[in-house]
Amino acid sequence: MLDLATSLACAAVAFGVMGATWALSIPLRDASIADVAWGPTLAVIALVALLAGGGGGRSVLLAVLAVLWGARLGWHIGRRNLGHGEDRRYAALRERDSARFAVRSLWSIFGIQATLAWVITLPVQSAAADPTPAGIGAVAIVGAAVALAALALEAVADHQLARFKADPASAGQVMDRGVWSWSRHPNYFGDAAFWWGMWLVALEAGSTWWTVVGPLAITVILTRVTGKRLLESDIGERRPGYAEYVATTSSFVPWPPARVR
């Protein structure tokens, strides 16, 4: 079940972390730091849920997994963005509404991310009370295995893409090697799969079924809103070979190139 006090504490932390990040973004003139803070924010929420709820072994497992995921993602995005200025998405928003961007970004970027962080971690919050016996059973083991495999896929995909971009010979080309030959967005798939694994662990810890809204939310976001859909909206203009890549590669779920979904 979802404990109201624990959930409110998690919401306060989510908005507190993102609010502080927003305040830092103003003198830096860089809203991209919201993306750097995204992973760590979810990790901190999981830690707060653990401390506030006083749950058992599965809550500890959820917190550890969330910290691993959040720390890796924050480090990766922070290192990737260092020295590159504001992300082009946020820069375009700033250019369109420069006079009010600082204030509007509080809710349109940082506030939305805080809300999503709270929603996505609902399974972890619900599991924090953990009224079931302390042992870790088969469902939690499967969930943890899914989460760890997804985390590994994310890390491999990000590493392969970073190496590709760092190679001057790759300029203007399409990344279609390694895990990227099986999915056009293996990192996003890993992101979504991680939180489905977390939901499975939470279920065994007594989390209510409707907290499935958490993994559903991040899956929809990555496939229909800011992830895959936004990235592919203009990549064909920047990468001439992308149309052929689309025709031969699964859009999200990793799948052999010869059997495109």
Solvent accessible surface area in square Angstrom, and as a share of the most:
residue,aa,sasa,rsa
1,M,130,0.58
2,L,45,0.23
3,D,58,0.30
4,L,129,0.64
5,A,72,0.55
6,T,4,0.02
7,S,5,0.04
8,L,108,0.54
9,A,35,0.27
10,C,0,0.00
11,A,22,0.17
12,A,68,0.53
13,V,37,0.21
14,A,0,0.00
15,F,101,0.42
16,G,43,0.41
17,V,47,0.27
18,M,2,0.01
19,G,25,0.24
20,A,66,0.52
21,T,17,0.10
22,W,51,0.18
23,A,53,0.41
24,L,100,0.50
25,S,5,0.03
26,I,73,0.37
27,P,102,0.64
28,L,98,0.49
29,R,150,0.55
30,D,30,0.15
31,A,1,0.01
32,S,2,0.01
33,I,30,0.15
34,A,0,0.00
35,D,19,0.10
36,V,42,0.24
37,A,15,0.12
38,W,37,0.13
39,G,0,0.00
40,P,48,0.30
41,T,0,0.00
42,L,0,0.00
43,A,8,0.06
44,V,55,0.32
45,I,0,0.00
46,A,0,0.00
47,L,74,0.37
48,V,30,0.17
49,A,0,0.00
50,L,36,0.18
51,L,146,0.73
52,A,57,0.44
53,G,24,0.23
54,G,62,0.60
55,G,18,0.18
56,G,25,0.24
57,G,25,0.25
58,R,11,0.04
59,S,5,0.03
60,V,72,0.41
61,L,39,0.19
62,L,1,0.00
63,A,2,0.02
64,V,77,0.45
65,L,4,0.02
66,A,0,0.00
67,V,53,0.30
68,L,85,0.42
69,W,1,0.00
70,G,0,0.00
71,A,58,0.45
72,R,48,0.18
73,L,15,0.08
74,G,7,0.06
75,W,170,0.60
76,H,23,0.10
77,I,18,0.09
78,G,23,0.22
79,R,146,0.53
80,R,115,0.42
81,N,32,0.17
82,L,143,0.71
83,G,80,0.77
84,H,144,0.64
85,G,49,0.47
86,E,34,0.15
87,D,41,0.21
88,R,126,0.46
89,R,82,0.30
90,Y,18,0.07
91,A,40,0.31
92,A,41,0.32
93,L,69,0.34
94,R,33,0.12
95,E,147,0.66
96,R,177,0.65
97,D,29,0.15
98,S,79,0.51
99,A,102,0.79
100,R,147,0.54
101,F,10,0.04
102,A,39,0.30
103,V,104,0.60
104,R,93,0.34
105,S,3,0.02
106,L,72,0.36
107,W,145,0.51
108,S,38,0.24
109,I,10,0.05
110,F,2,0.01
111,G,17,0.16
112,I,85,0.43
113,Q,26,0.12
114,A,0,0.00
115,T,61,0.35
116,L,48,0.24
117,A,0,0.00
118,W,72,0.25
119,V,29,0.17
120,I,0,0.00
121,T,0,0.00
122,L,9,0.05
123,P,1,0.01
124,V,5,0.03
125,Q,1,0.00
126,S,0,0.00
127,A,0,0.00
128,A,2,0.01
129,A,41,0.32
130,D,15,0.08
131,P,99,0.62
132,T,50,0.29
133,P,115,0.72
134,A,73,0.57
135,G,50,0.49
136,I,79,0.40
137,G,28,0.27
138,A,76,0.59
139,V,69,0.40
140,A,0,0.00
141,I,104,0.53
142,V,82,0.47
143,G,0,0.00
144,A,13,0.10
145,A,57,0.44
146,V,53,0.31
147,A,0,0.00
148,L,87,0.43
149,A,64,0.50
150,A,5,0.04
151,L,23,0.11
152,A,55,0.42
153,L,38,0.19
154,E,3,0.01
155,A,37,0.29
156,V,66,0.38
157,A,0,0.00
158,D,9,0.05
159,H,107,0.48
160,Q,49,0.22
161,L,38,0.19
162,A,48,0.37
163,R,167,0.61
164,F,14,0.06
165,K,127,0.54
166,A,83,0.64
167,D,61,0.31
168,P,118,0.74
169,A,74,0.57
170,S,6,0.04
171,A,85,0.66
172,G,39,0.38
173,Q,82,0.36
174,V,22,0.12
175,M,19,0.09
176,D,71,0.37
177,R,122,0.44
178,G,42,0.40
179,V,36,0.21
180,W,16,0.06
181,S,30,0.20
182,W,115,0.40
183,S,0,0.00
184,R,21,0.08
185,H,2,0.01
186,P,0,0.00
187,N,25,0.13
188,Y,51,0.19
189,F,49,0.20
190,G,0,0.00
191,D,13,0.07
192,A,4,0.03
193,A,16,0.13
194,F,0,0.00
195,W,1,0.00
196,W,79,0.28
197,G,0,0.00
198,M,0,0.00
199,W,41,0.14
200,L,49,0.25
201,V,0,0.00
202,A,0,0.00
203,L,59,0.29
204,E,34,0.15
205,A,0,0.00
206,G,22,0.21
207,S,9,0.06
208,T,40,0.23
209,W,190,0.67
210,W,103,0.36
211,T,0,0.00
212,V,29,0.17
213,V,59,0.34
214,G,0,0.00
215,P,1,0.00
216,L,85,0.42
217,A,19,0.15
218,I,5,0.02
219,T,32,0.18
220,V,74,0.42
221,I,28,0.14
222,L,17,0.09
223,T,22,0.13
224,R,159,0.58
225,V,81,0.46
226,T,69,0.40
227,G,2,0.02
228,K,33,0.14
229,R,159,0.58
230,L,71,0.35
231,L,62,0.31
232,E,43,0.19
233,S,82,0.53
234,D,38,0.20
235,I,22,0.11
236,G,44,0.42
237,E,150,0.67
238,R,92,0.33
239,R,61,0.22
240,P,116,0.73
241,G,37,0.36
242,Y,15,0.06
243,A,78,0.60
244,E,126,0.57
245,Y,13,0.05
246,V,56,0.32
247,A,74,0.57
248,T,66,0.38
249,T,5,0.03
250,S,2,0.01
251,S,34,0.22
252,F,23,0.10
253,V,53,0.30
254,P,36,0.22
255,W,66,0.23
256,P,44,0.28
257,P,56,0.35
258,A,101,0.78
259,R,157,0.57
260,V,64,0.37
261,R,166,0.61
